[in-house]
Amino acid sequence: MGIPLPQSFPPFAIGKTYSWQFFLLCNQSDRFAVNGVVRRVAITHDMKKELQGRKTLQQKIITYRKYGLMP
C-alpha cells in the first residue's frame, strides 16, 4: 500500500529516521493503530551493483539483509 505525499513535501534526509502512524476505523467500536519507522540510507556502489543483478524480490531481500537493511 502506498500513500502519496504532496509535491511540496521535502525529500527524506539520508541517515534520518522517520516514524509514521495510521489509525484504522473499521466501525464505531473497532479502532486499530498501526505504526512503524522508516530510515533512508545511502546506497553504496557495491550494493547498487549487486541489486542490479537481482531479478526477483526474494533475491533482492537477500541483498538487503546482507547489508543490514532488513531483519
C-alpha positions in Angstrom: 0.0 0.0 0.0 1.3 3.4 -0.8 0.4 6.8 0.5 1.3 9.7 -1.9 2.9 12.7 -0.3 2.3 16.2 -1.5 4.7 17.6 -4.1 5.7 20.3 -1.5 6.8 17.6 1.0 10.6 17.8 1.4 12.5 14.6 0.5 13.6 12.3 3.3 17.1 13.1 4.5 19.8 10.3 4.3 20.5 8.9 7.7 17.4 10.3 9.4 14.7 8.1 10.9 11.0 8.9 10.5 8.1 7.5 12.3 4.6 7.0 11.0 1.2 6.1 12.4 -2.2 5.2 10.9 -5.5 4.8 12.6 -7.9 2.3 11.1 -11.5 2.9 12.0 -13.5 -0.2 11.0 -16.7 0.9 12.8 -17.6 2.7 15.9 -16.2 0.1 18.3 -13.3 -1.3 16.3 -10.3 1.0 16.0 -6.7 0.0 15.4 -3.4 1.8 15.4 -0.6 0.8 13.1 2.8 2.4 13.3 6.4 1.9 12.3 9.6 3.6 11.3 11.5 4.1 8.1 15.1 5.3 7.7 16.6 6.5 4.4 20.1 5.2 3.8 22.7 5.9 1.2 23.2 3.0 -1.3 26.8 2.0 -1.8 28.3 1.3 -5.2 28.7 -2.4 -4.3 25.1 -2.7 -3.1 23.8 -1.0 -6.2 25.8 -3.3 -8.5 24.6 -6.4 -6.6 21.0 -5.3 -6.7 21.2 -4.8 -10.5 21.9 -8.5 -10.8 18.9 -9.5 -8.7 15.7 -10.2 -10.6 13.2 -11.4 -8.0 12.0 -9.8 -4.8 13.4 -12.8 -2.8 16.9 -12.2 -4.3 16.7 -8.5 -3.5 15.7 -9.3 0.1 18.8 -11.4 0.4 20.9 -8.4 -0.6 19.1 -6.1 1.7 19.7 -8.5 4.6 23.4 -8.8 3.7 23.8 -5.0 4.0 21.8 -4.9 7.3 18.7 -3.2 5.9 16.3 -6.0 6.9 16.0 -8.4 9.8 
